[in-house]
Amino acid sequence: MFYPTPSSKLIERLSKLPGTGITNPTRLAYNTIDMSGEDVNEMAKNLLTAKRELTYCSICGNLTEADPGGSCTEETRDKSTI
Ligand SMILES: [Zn+2]
């Protein structure tokens, strides 16, 4: 099937996500294209912010804004207090 270049690039990029076949990325791309410009802009900002501000906790492996994460920092503090 022929897709215009901008949509084929979006489909190709989405298909690199784990667990996606070819149908889901195509559906995601078309749903994204159907969104308002404001919603797409907000989603793009959310992606960039998440990429920039999140990391994995070196103790538990959960996503966190700081390493070690808040719950691991509290556990360490609680153990040292006891
Ligand atoms: Zn942690």
PDB file of the backbone (N, CA, C, O) and the ligand in Angstrom, with CONECT records:
HET     ZN  A 101       1
ATOM      1  N   MET A   1       0.842  -1.191   0.000  1.00  0.00           N
ATOM      2  CA  MET A   1       0.000   0.000   0.000  1.00  0.00           C
ATOM      3  C   MET A   1       0.880   1.245   0.000  1.00  0.00           C
ATOM      4  O   MET A   1       1.911   1.280   0.671  1.00  0.00           O
ATOM      5  N   PHE A   2       0.476   2.258  -0.747  1.00  0.00           N
ATOM      6  CA  PHE A   2       1.246   3.499  -0.832  1.00  0.00           C
ATOM      7  C   PHE A   2       0.834   4.462   0.283  1.00  0.00           C
ATOM      8  O   PHE A   2      -0.351   4.724   0.490  1.00  0.00           O
ATOM      9  N   TYR A   3       1.813   4.970   0.980  1.00  0.00           N
ATOM     10  CA  TYR A   3       1.566   6.000   1.994  1.00  0.00           C
ATOM     11  C   TYR A   3       2.391   7.221   1.622  1.00  0.00           C
ATOM     12  O   TYR A   3       3.545   7.072   1.220  1.00  0.00           O
ATOM     13  N   PRO A   4       1.836   8.428   1.742  1.00  0.00           N
ATOM     14  CA  PRO A   4       2.640   9.627   1.511  1.00  0.00           C
ATOM     15  C   PRO A   4       3.852   9.610   2.446  1.00  0.00           C
ATOM     16  O   PRO A   4       3.768   9.083   3.556  1.00  0.00           O
ATOM     17  N   THR A   5       4.959  10.174   2.015  1.00  0.00           N
ATOM     18  CA  THR A   5       6.222  10.092   2.744  1.00  0.00           C
ATOM     19  C   THR A   5       6.114  10.460   4.228  1.00  0.00           C
ATOM     20  O   THR A   5       6.626   9.713   5.063  1.00  0.00           O
ATOM     21  N   PRO A   6       5.468  11.581   4.596  1.00  0.00           N
ATOM     22  CA  PRO A   6       5.409  11.891   6.032  1.00  0.00           C
ATOM     23  C   PRO A   6       4.706  10.800   6.833  1.00  0.00           C
ATOM     24  O   PRO A   6       5.130  10.489   7.947  1.00  0.00           O
ATOM     25  N   SER A   7       3.654  10.219   6.295  1.00  0.00           N
ATOM     26  CA  SER A   7       2.960   9.170   7.043  1.00  0.00           C
ATOM     27  C   SER A   7       3.766   7.878   7.031  1.00  0.00           C
ATOM     28  O   SER A   7       3.764   7.158   8.029  1.00  0.00           O
ATOM     29  N   SER A   8       4.448   7.563   5.948  1.00  0.00           N
ATOM     30  CA  SER A   8       5.248   6.330   5.930  1.00  0.00           C
ATOM     31  C   SER A   8       6.418   6.425   6.900  1.00  0.00           C
ATOM     32  O   SER A   8       6.806   5.428   7.509  1.00  0.00           O
ATOM     33  N   LYS A   9       6.984   7.627   7.046  1.00  0.00           N
ATOM     34  CA  LYS A   9       8.068   7.805   8.024  1.00  0.00           C
ATOM     35  C   LYS A   9       7.537   7.649   9.444  1.00  0.00           C
ATOM     36  O   LYS A   9       8.203   7.058  10.294  1.00  0.00           O
ATOM     37  N   LEU A  10       6.334   8.180   9.705  1.00  0.00           N
ATOM     38  CA  LEU A  10       5.722   8.038  11.022  1.00  0.00           C
ATOM     39  C   LEU A  10       5.399   6.576  11.308  1.00  0.00           C
ATOM     40  O   LEU A  10       5.652   6.093  12.411  1.00  0.00           O
ATOM     41  N   ILE A  11       4.847   5.871  10.335  1.00  0.00           N
ATOM     42  CA  ILE A  11       4.532   4.442  10.489  1.00  0.00           C
ATOM     43  C   ILE A  11       5.820   3.657  10.739  1.00  0.00           C
ATOM     44  O   ILE A  11       5.865   2.795  11.617  1.00  0.00           O
ATOM     45  N   GLU A  12       6.860   3.956   9.968  1.00  0.00           N
ATOM     46  CA  GLU A  12       8.135   3.253  10.140  1.00  0.00           C
ATOM     47  C   GLU A  12       8.676   3.465  11.556  1.00  0.00           C
ATOM     48  O   GLU A  12       9.155   2.524  12.189  1.00  0.00           O
ATOM     49  N   ARG A  13       8.597   4.701  12.047  1.00  0.00           N
ATOM     50  CA  ARG A  13       9.115   5.013  13.383  1.00  0.00           C
ATOM     51  C   ARG A  13       8.285   4.301  14.455  1.00  0.00           C
ATOM     52  O   ARG A  13       8.840   3.723  15.389  1.00  0.00           O
ATOM     53  N   LEU A  14       6.972   4.341  14.320  1.00  0.00           N
ATOM     54  CA  LEU A  14       6.094   3.686  15.300  1.00  0.00           C
ATOM     55  C   LEU A  14       6.263   2.174  15.272  1.00  0.00           C
ATOM     56  O   LEU A  14       6.104   1.519  16.302  1.00  0.00           O
ATOM     57  N   SER A  15       6.581   1.609  14.114  1.00  0.00           N
ATOM     58  CA  SER A  15       6.731   0.156  14.012  1.00  0.00           C
ATOM     59  C   SER A  15       7.976  -0.330  14.736  1.00  0.00           C
ATOM     60  O   SER A  15       8.120  -1.530  14.969  1.00  0.00           O
ATOM     61  N   LYS A  16       8.882   0.580  15.097  1.00  0.00           N
ATOM     62  CA  LYS A  16      10.089   0.199  15.848  1.00  0.00           C
ATOM     63  C   LYS A  16       9.804   0.019  17.330  1.00  0.00           C
ATOM     64  O   LYS A  16      10.641  -0.495  18.073  1.00  0.00           O
ATOM     65  N   LEU A  17       8.608   0.449  17.762  1.00  0.00           N
ATOM     66  CA  LEU A  17       8.242   0.245  19.163  1.00  0.00           C
ATOM     67  C   LEU A  17       8.032  -1.241  19.407  1.00  0.00           C
ATOM     68  O   LEU A  17       7.460  -1.928  18.561  1.00  0.00           O
ATOM     69  N   PRO A  18       8.489  -1.753  20.559  1.00  0.00           N
ATOM     70  CA  PRO A  18       8.305  -3.177  20.837  1.00  0.00           C
ATOM     71  C   PRO A  18       6.829  -3.545  20.869  1.00  0.00           C
ATOM     72  O   PRO A  18       5.997  -2.774  21.346  1.00  0.00           O
ATOM     73  N   GLY A  19       6.515  -4.714  20.365  1.00  0.00           N
ATOM     74  CA  GLY A  19       5.156  -5.238  20.440  1.00  0.00           C
ATOM     75  C   GLY A  19       4.228  -4.744  19.357  1.00  0.00           C
ATOM     76  O   GLY A  19       3.033  -5.038  19.394  1.00  0.00           O
ATOM     77  N   THR A  20       4.747  -3.992  18.379  1.00  0.00           N
ATOM     78  CA  THR A  20       3.883  -3.516  17.302  1.00  0.00           C
ATOM     79  C   THR A  20       4.140  -4.324  16.042  1.00  0.00           C
ATOM     80  O   THR A  20       5.285  -4.634  15.712  1.00  0.00           O
ATOM     81  N   GLY A  21       3.079  -4.658  15.350  1.00  0.00           N
ATOM     82  CA  GLY A  21       3.195  -5.288  14.038  1.00  0.00           C
ATOM     83  C   GLY A  21       3.138  -4.182  13.010  1.00  0.00           C
ATOM     84  O   GLY A  21       3.697  -3.109  13.236  1.00  0.00           O
ATOM     85  N   ILE A  22       2.485  -4.410  11.896  1.00  0.00           N
ATOM     86  CA  ILE A  22       2.344  -3.347  10.898  1.00  0.00           C
ATOM     87  C   ILE A  22       0.985  -2.666  11.021  1.00  0.00           C
ATOM     88  O   ILE A  22       0.857  -1.490  10.681  1.00  0.00           O
ATOM     89  N   THR A  23      -0.028  -3.378  11.500  1.00  0.00           N
ATOM     90  CA  THR A  23      -1.366  -2.790  11.595  1.00  0.00           C
ATOM     91  C   THR A  23      -1.424  -1.724  12.677  1.00  0.00           C
ATOM     92  O   THR A  23      -1.938  -0.631  12.434  1.00  0.00           O
ATOM     93  N   ASN A  24      -0.917  -2.012  13.846  1.00  0.00           N
ATOM     94  CA  ASN A  24      -0.997  -1.046  14.938  1.00  0.00           C
ATOM     95  C   ASN A  24      -0.264   0.256  14.638  1.00  0.00           C
ATOM     96  O   ASN A  24      -0.837   1.321  14.864  1.00  0.00           O
ATOM     97  N   PRO A  25       0.981   0.232  14.136  1.00  0.00           N
ATOM     98  CA  PRO A  25       1.645   1.502  13.820  1.00  0.00           C
ATOM     99  C   PRO A  25       0.897   2.313  12.772  1.00  0.00           C
ATOM    100  O   PRO A  25       0.855   3.541  12.846  1.00  0.00           O
ATOM    101  N   THR A  26       0.317   1.639  11.810  1.00  0.00           N
ATOM    102  CA  THR A  26      -0.440   2.353  10.782  1.00  0.00           C
ATOM    103  C   THR A  26      -1.668   3.012  11.398  1.00  0.00           C
ATOM    104  O   THR A  26      -1.979   4.167  11.105  1.00  0.00           O
ATOM    105  N   ARG A  27      -2.355   2.271  12.248  1.00  0.00           N
ATOM    106  CA  ARG A  27      -3.536   2.825  12.921  1.00  0.00           C
ATOM    107  C   ARG A  27      -3.122   3.989  13.828  1.00  0.00           C
ATOM    108  O   ARG A  27      -3.777   5.031  13.840  1.00  0.00           O
ATOM    109  N   LEU A  28      -2.039   3.810  14.585  1.00  0.00           N
ATOM    110  CA  LEU A  28      -1.556   4.893  15.454  1.00  0.00           C
ATOM    111  C   LEU A  28      -1.194   6.131  14.645  1.00  0.00           C
ATOM    112  O   LEU A  28      -1.521   7.252  15.034  1.00  0.00           O
ATOM    113  N   ALA A  29      -0.517   5.924  13.514  1.00  0.00           N
ATOM    114  CA  ALA A  29      -0.115   7.054  12.676  1.00  0.00           C
ATOM    115  C   ALA A  29      -1.346   7.808  12.174  1.00  0.00           C
ATOM    116  O   ALA A  29      -1.392   9.036  12.234  1.00  0.00           O
ATOM    117  N   TYR A  30      -2.340   7.072  11.682  1.00  0.00           N
ATOM    118  CA  TYR A  30      -3.524   7.739  11.149  1.00  0.00           C
ATOM    119  C   TYR A  30      -4.336   8.399  12.257  1.00  0.00           C
ATOM    120  O   TYR A  30      -4.913   9.466  12.045  1.00  0.00           O
ATOM    121  N   ASN A  31      -4.389   7.783  13.432  1.00  0.00           N
ATOM    122  CA  ASN A  31      -5.074   8.428  14.561  1.00  0.00           C
ATOM    123  C   ASN A  31      -4.357   9.709  14.957  1.00  0.00           C
ATOM    124  O   ASN A  31      -4.994  10.709  15.288  1.00  0.00           O
ATOM    125  N   THR A  32      -3.021   9.675  14.922  1.00  0.00           N
ATOM    126  CA  THR A  32      -2.242  10.858  15.250  1.00  0.00           C
ATOM    127  C   THR A  32      -2.472  11.962  14.224  1.00  0.00           C
ATOM    128  O   THR A  32      -2.638  13.129  14.579  1.00  0.00           O
ATOM    129  N   ILE A  33      -2.479  11.587  12.968  1.00  0.00           N
ATOM    130  CA  ILE A  33      -2.694  12.563  11.894  1.00  0.00           C
ATOM    131  C   ILE A  33      -4.084  13.198  12.007  1.00  0.00           C
ATOM    132  O   ILE A  33      -4.271  14.361  11.650  1.00  0.00           O
ATOM    133  N   ASP A  34      -5.045  12.434  12.502  1.00  0.00           N
ATOM    134  CA  ASP A  34      -6.409  12.958  12.661  1.00  0.00           C
ATOM    135  C   ASP A  34      -6.564  13.868  13.878  1.00  0.00           C
ATOM    136  O   ASP A  34      -7.568  14.569  14.001  1.00  0.00           O
ATOM    137  N   MET A  35      -5.574  13.863  14.784  1.00  0.00           N
ATOM    138  CA  MET A  35      -5.640  14.713  15.978  1.00  0.00           C
ATOM    139  C   MET A  35      -5.495  16.178  15.572  1.00  0.00           C
ATOM    140  O   MET A  35      -4.997  16.488  14.490  1.00  0.00           O
ATOM    141  N   SER A  36      -5.937  17.071  16.456  1.00  0.00           N
ATOM    142  CA  SER A  36      -5.744  18.499  16.193  1.00  0.00           C
ATOM    143  C   SER A  36      -4.250  18.827  16.279  1.00  0.00           C
ATOM    144  O   SER A  36      -3.485  18.113  16.927  1.00  0.00           O
ATOM    145  N   GLY A  37      -3.856  19.888  15.635  1.00  0.00           N
ATOM    146  CA  GLY A  37      -2.457  20.318  15.692  1.00  0.00           C
ATOM    147  C   GLY A  37      -2.019  20.584  17.123  1.00  0.00           C
ATOM    148  O   GLY A  37      -0.879  20.308  17.497  1.00  0.00           O
ATOM    149  N   GLU A  38      -2.936  21.125  17.920  1.00  0.00           N
ATOM    150  CA  GLU A  38      -2.627  21.415  19.321  1.00  0.00           C
ATOM    151  C   GLU A  38      -2.354  20.129  20.103  1.00  0.00           C
ATOM    152  O   GLU A  38      -1.417  20.069  20.899  1.00  0.00           O
ATOM    153  N   ASP A  39      -3.178  19.101  19.873  1.00  0.00           N
ATOM    154  CA  ASP A  39      -2.981  17.828  20.572  1.00  0.00           C
ATOM    155  C   ASP A  39      -1.682  17.141  20.137  1.00  0.00           C
ATOM    156  O   ASP A  39      -0.982  16.559  20.965  1.00  0.00           O
ATOM    157  N   VAL A  40      -1.363  17.208  18.847  1.00  0.00           N
ATOM    158  CA  VAL A  40      -0.118  16.604  18.358  1.00  0.00           C
ATOM    159  C   VAL A  40       1.075  17.339  18.954  1.00  0.00           C
ATOM    160  O   VAL A  40       2.060  16.720  19.355  1.00  0.00           O
ATOM    161  N   ASN A  41       0.978  18.664  19.008  1.00  0.00           N
ATOM    162  CA  ASN A  41       2.051  19.467  19.587  1.00  0.00           C
ATOM    163  C   ASN A  41       2.251  19.108  21.060  1.00  0.00           C
ATOM    164  O   ASN A  41       3.383  18.972  21.525  1.00  0.00           O
ATOM    165  N   GLU A  42       1.143  18.956  21.788  1.00  0.00           N
ATOM    166  CA  GLU A  42       1.226  18.612  23.208  1.00  0.00           C
ATOM    167  C   GLU A  42       1.824  17.216  23.383  1.00  0.00           C
ATOM    168  O   GLU A  42       2.631  17.002  24.288  1.00  0.00           O
ATOM    169  N   MET A  43       1.443  16.270  22.534  1.00  0.00           N
ATOM    170  CA  MET A  43       1.993  14.914  22.627  1.00  0.00           C
ATOM    171  C   MET A  43       3.489  14.938  22.333  1.00  0.00           C
ATOM    172  O   MET A  43       4.263  14.258  23.007  1.00  0.00           O
ATOM    173  N   ALA A  44       3.899  15.707  21.341  1.00  0.00           N
ATOM    174  CA  ALA A  44       5.323  15.814  21.025  1.00  0.00           C
ATOM    175  C   ALA A  44       6.090  16.404  22.205  1.00  0.00           C
ATOM    176  O   ALA A  44       7.187  15.943  22.522  1.00  0.00           O
ATOM    177  N   LYS A  45       5.526  17.413  22.853  1.00  0.00           N
ATOM    178  CA  LYS A  45       6.182  18.002  24.031  1.00  0.00           C
ATOM    179  C   LYS A  45       6.262  16.985  25.164  1.00  0.00           C
ATOM    180  O   LYS A  45       7.277  16.908  25.856  1.00  0.00           O
ATOM    181  N   ASN A  46       5.191  16.198  25.361  1.00  0.00           N
ATOM    182  CA  ASN A  46       5.186  15.171  26.405  1.00  0.00           C
ATOM    183  C   ASN A  46       6.268  14.126  26.144  1.00  0.00           C
ATOM    184  O   ASN A  46       6.944  13.693  27.077  1.00  0.00           O
ATOM    185  N   LEU A  47       6.437  13.719  24.898  1.00  0.00           N
ATOM    186  CA  LEU A  47       7.472  12.749  24.558  1.00  0.00           C
ATOM    187  C   LEU A  47       8.856  13.302  24.864  1.00  0.00           C
ATOM    188  O   LEU A  47       9.689  12.619  25.461  1.00  0.00           O
ATOM    189  N   LEU A  48       9.099  14.544  24.453  1.00  0.00           N
ATOM    190  CA  LEU A  48      10.411  15.150  24.673  1.00  0.00           C
ATOM    191  C   LEU A  48      10.688  15.338  26.162  1.00  0.00           C
ATOM    192  O   LEU A  48      11.804  15.098  26.624  1.00  0.00           O
ATOM    193  N   THR A  49       9.666  15.771  26.916  1.00  0.00           N
ATOM    194  CA  THR A  49       9.832  15.965  28.350  1.00  0.00           C
ATOM    195  C   THR A  49      10.112  14.635  29.040  1.00  0.00           C
ATOM    196  O   THR A  49      11.006  14.550  29.882  1.00  0.00           O
ATOM    197  N   ALA A  50       9.364  13.607  28.694  1.00  0.00           N
ATOM    198  CA  ALA A  50       9.586  12.287  29.299  1.00  0.00           C
ATOM    199  C   ALA A  50      10.995  11.792  28.995  1.00  0.00           C
ATOM    200  O   ALA A  50      11.673  11.265  29.877  1.00  0.00           O
ATOM    201  N   LYS A  51      11.436  11.959  27.760  1.00  0.00           N
ATOM    202  CA  LYS A  51      12.783  11.514  27.378  1.00  0.00           C
ATOM    203  C   LYS A  51      13.853  12.287  28.144  1.00  0.00           C
ATOM    204  O   LYS A  51      14.853  11.715  28.580  1.00  0.00           O
ATOM    205  N   ARG A  52      13.637  13.574  28.302  1.00  0.00           N
ATOM    206  CA  ARG A  52      14.627  14.438  28.942  1.00  0.00           C
ATOM    207  C   ARG A  52      14.656  14.257  30.460  1.00  0.00           C
ATOM    208  O   ARG A  52      15.725  14.317  31.067  1.00  0.00           O
ATOM    209  N   GLU A  53      13.481  14.033  31.085  1.00  0.00           N
ATOM    210  CA  GLU A  53      13.401  14.108  32.539  1.00  0.00           C
ATOM    211  C   GLU A  53      13.280  12.767  33.256  1.00  0.00           C
ATOM    212  O   GLU A  53      13.320  12.725  34.486  1.00  0.00           O
ATOM    213  N   LEU A  54      13.134  11.686  32.523  1.00  0.00           N
ATOM    214  CA  LEU A  54      12.983  10.387  33.189  1.00  0.00           C
ATOM    215  C   LEU A  54      14.225   9.531  33.017  1.00  0.00           C
ATOM    216  O   LEU A  54      14.935   9.613  32.014  1.00  0.00           O
ATOM    217  N   THR A  55      14.461   8.714  34.021  1.00  0.00           N
ATOM    218  CA  THR A  55      15.549   7.751  33.967  1.00  0.00           C
ATOM    219  C   THR A  55      15.092   6.517  34.736  1.00  0.00           C
ATOM    220  O   THR A  55      13.994   6.502  35.292  1.00  0.00           O
ATOM    221  N   TYR A  56      15.917   5.497  34.769  1.00  0.00           N
ATOM    222  CA  TYR A  56      15.586   4.300  35.534  1.00  0.00           C
ATOM    223  C   TYR A  56      16.345   4.323  36.852  1.00  0.00           C
ATOM    224  O   TYR A  56      17.532   4.645  36.896  1.00  0.00           O
ATOM    225  N   CYS A  57      15.643   3.976  37.920  1.00  0.00           N
ATOM    226  CA  CYS A  57      16.253   3.893  39.235  1.00  0.00           C
ATOM    227  C   CYS A  57      17.294   2.774  39.214  1.00  0.00           C
ATOM    228  O   CYS A  57      17.006   1.662  38.771  1.00  0.00           O
ATOM    229  N   SER A  58      18.488   3.066  39.687  1.00  0.00           N
ATOM    230  CA  SER A  58      19.555   2.065  39.683  1.00  0.00           C
ATOM    231  C   SER A  58      19.338   0.985  40.740  1.00  0.00           C
ATOM    232  O   SER A  58      20.030  -0.033  40.735  1.00  0.00           O
ATOM    233  N   ILE A  59      18.379   1.200  41.648  1.00  0.00           N
ATOM    234  CA  ILE A  59      18.108   0.203  42.691  1.00  0.00           C
ATOM    235  C   ILE A  59      16.966  -0.725  42.281  1.00  0.00           C
ATOM    236  O   ILE A  59      17.133  -1.945  42.268  1.00  0.00           O
ATOM    237  N   CYS A  60      15.798  -0.149  41.943  1.00  0.00           N
ATOM    238  CA  CYS A  60      14.622  -0.986  41.654  1.00  0.00           C
ATOM    239  C   CYS A  60      14.312  -1.097  40.163  1.00  0.00           C
ATOM    240  O   CYS A  60      13.552  -1.977  39.761  1.00  0.00           O
ATOM    241  N   GLY A  61      14.876  -0.234  39.347  1.00  0.00           N
ATOM    242  CA  GLY A  61      14.647  -0.303  37.907  1.00  0.00           C
ATOM    243  C   GLY A  61      13.386   0.391  37.428  1.00  0.00           C
ATOM    244  O   GLY A  61      13.101   0.374  36.231  1.00  0.00           O
ATOM    245  N   ASN A  62      12.619   1.003  38.330  1.00  0.00           N
ATOM    246  CA  ASN A  62      11.412   1.728  37.919  1.00  0.00           C
ATOM    247  C   ASN A  62      11.777   3.073  37.299  1.00  0.00           C
ATOM    248  O   ASN A  62      12.847   3.623  37.560  1.00  0.00           O
ATOM    249  N   LEU A  63      10.864   3.593  36.471  1.00  0.00           N
ATOM    250  CA  LEU A  63      11.062   4.930  35.924  1.00  0.00           C
ATOM    251  C   LEU A  63      11.004   5.946  37.056  1.00  0.00           C
ATOM    252  O   LEU A  63      10.185   5.821  37.966  1.00  0.00           O
ATOM    253  N   THR A  64      11.854   6.931  37.002  1.00  0.00           N
ATOM    254  CA  THR A  64      11.912   7.938  38.056  1.00  0.00           C
ATOM    255  C   THR A  64      12.475   9.241  37.496  1.00  0.00           C
ATOM    256  O   THR A  64      13.095   9.267  36.433  1.00  0.00           O
ATOM    257  N   GLU A  65      12.240  10.322  38.244  1.00  0.00           N
ATOM    258  CA  GLU A  65      12.802  11.609  37.833  1.00  0.00           C
ATOM    259  C   GLU A  65      14.186  11.830  38.421  1.00  0.00           C
ATOM    260  O   GLU A  65      14.918  12.714  37.975  1.00  0.00           O
ATOM    261  N   ALA A  66      14.551  11.025  39.427  1.00  0.00           N
ATOM    262  CA  ALA A  66      15.869  11.135  40.042  1.00  0.00           C
ATOM    263  C   ALA A  66      16.363   9.734  40.357  1.00  0.00           C
ATOM    264  O   ALA A  66      15.558   8.830  40.583  1.00  0.00           O
ATOM    265  N   ASP A  67      17.644   9.547  40.376  1.00  0.00           N
ATOM    266  CA  ASP A  67      18.231   8.247  40.679  1.00  0.00           C
ATOM    267  C   ASP A  67      19.045   8.340  41.970  1.00  0.00           C
ATOM    268  O   ASP A  67      19.998   9.119  42.000  1.00  0.00           O
ATOM    269  N   PRO A  68      18.742   7.618  43.013  1.00  0.00           N
ATOM    270  CA  PRO A  68      17.661   6.644  43.109  1.00  0.00           C
ATOM    271  C   PRO A  68      16.312   7.320  43.224  1.00  0.00           C
ATOM    272  O   PRO A  68      16.216   8.490  43.595  1.00  0.00           O
ATOM    273  N   GLY A  69      15.257   6.561  42.898  1.00  0.00           N
ATOM    274  CA  GLY A  69      13.903   7.083  42.908  1.00  0.00           C
ATOM    275  C   GLY A  69      13.425   7.395  44.309  1.00  0.00           C
ATOM    276  O   GLY A  69      14.053   7.012  45.296  1.00  0.00           O
ATOM    277  N   GLY A  70      12.285   8.107  44.386  1.00  0.00           N
ATOM    278  CA  GLY A  70      11.744   8.560  45.662  1.00  0.00           C
ATOM    279  C   GLY A  70      11.488   7.429  46.637  1.00  0.00           C
ATOM    280  O   GLY A  70      11.848   7.549  47.808  1.00  0.00           O
ATOM    281  N   SER A  71      10.877   6.328  46.199  1.00  0.00           N
ATOM    282  CA  SER A  71      10.567   5.242  47.134  1.00  0.00           C
ATOM    283  C   SER A  71      11.840   4.575  47.614  1.00  0.00           C
ATOM    284  O   SER A  71      11.896   4.166  48.774  1.00  0.00           O
ATOM    285  N   CYS A  72      12.857   4.445  46.792  1.00  0.00           N
ATOM    286  CA  CYS A  72      14.113   3.827  47.219  1.00  0.00           C
ATOM    287  C   CYS A  72      14.874   4.768  48.152  1.00  0.00           C
ATOM    288  O   CYS A  72      15.539   4.317  49.084  1.00  0.00           O
ATOM    289  N   THR A  73      14.778   6.062  47.903  1.00  0.00           N
ATOM    290  CA  THR A  73      15.418   7.031  48.791  1.00  0.00           C
ATOM    291  C   THR A  73      14.762   6.979  50.161  1.00  0.00           C
ATOM    292  O   THR A  73      15.456   7.034  51.176  1.00  0.00           O
ATOM    293  N   GLU A  74      13.423   6.873  50.212  1.00  0.00           N
ATOM    294  CA  GLU A  74      12.704   6.785  51.482  1.00  0.00           C
ATOM    295  C   GLU A  74      13.069   5.508  52.217  1.00  0.00           C
ATOM    296  O   GLU A  74      13.260   5.530  53.433  1.00  0.00           O
ATOM    297  N   GLU A  75      13.171   4.388  51.498  1.00  0.00           N
ATOM    298  CA  GLU A  75      13.548   3.121  52.124  1.00  0.00           C
ATOM    299  C   GLU A  75      14.941   3.217  52.736  1.00  0.00           C
ATOM    300  O   GLU A  75      15.154   2.770  53.863  1.00  0.00           O
ATOM    301  N   THR A  76      15.877   3.789  52.012  1.00  0.00           N
ATOM    302  CA  THR A  76      17.252   3.930  52.501  1.00  0.00           C
ATOM    303  C   THR A  76      17.267   4.818  53.745  1.00  0.00           C
ATOM    304  O   THR A  76      17.954   4.525  54.724  1.00  0.00           O
ATOM    305  N   ARG A  77      16.482   5.930  53.688  1.00  0.00           N
ATOM    306  CA  ARG A  77      16.425   6.847  54.820  1.00  0.00           C
ATOM    307  C   ARG A  77      15.780   6.167  56.035  1.00  0.00           C
ATOM    308  O   ARG A  77      16.253   6.326  57.160  1.00  0.00           O
ATOM    309  N   ASP A  78      14.680   5.395  55.801  1.00  0.00           N
ATOM    310  CA  ASP A  78      13.995   4.719  56.890  1.00  0.00           C
ATOM    311  C   ASP A  78      14.918   3.699  57.564  1.00  0.00           C
ATOM    312  O   ASP A  78      14.940   3.588  58.790  1.00  0.00           O
ATOM    313  N   LYS A  79      15.682   2.955  56.750  1.00  0.00           N
ATOM    314  CA  LYS A  79      16.569   1.918  57.314  1.00  0.00           C
ATOM    315  C   LYS A  79      17.665   2.568  58.155  1.00  0.00           C
ATOM    316  O   LYS A  79      18.027   2.042  59.207  1.00  0.00           O
ATOM    317  N   SER A  80      18.193   3.689  57.710  1.00  0.00           N
ATOM    318  CA  SER A  80      19.270   4.347  58.467  1.00  0.00           C
ATOM    319  C   SER A  80      18.735   5.003  59.736  1.00  0.00           C
ATOM    320  O   SER A  80      19.473   5.198  60.702  1.00  0.00           O
ATOM    321  N   THR A  81      17.429   5.347  59.725  1.00  0.00           N
ATOM    322  CA  THR A  81      16.824   5.957  60.901  1.00  0.00           C
ATOM    323  C   THR A  81      16.573   4.925  61.992  1.00  0.00           C
ATOM    324  O   THR A  81      16.678   5.220  63.183  1.00  0.00           O
ATOM    325  N   ILE A  82      16.235   3.693  61.560  1.00  0.00           N
ATOM    326  CA  ILE A  82      15.888   2.643  62.531  1.00  0.00           C
ATOM    327  C   ILE A  82      17.072   2.164  63.311  1.00  0.00           C
ATOM    328  O   ILE A  82      16.936   1.285  64.162  1.00  0.00           O
TER     329      ILE A  82
HETATM  330 ZN    ZN A 101      13.982   2.675  43.014  1.00  0.00          ZN2+
END
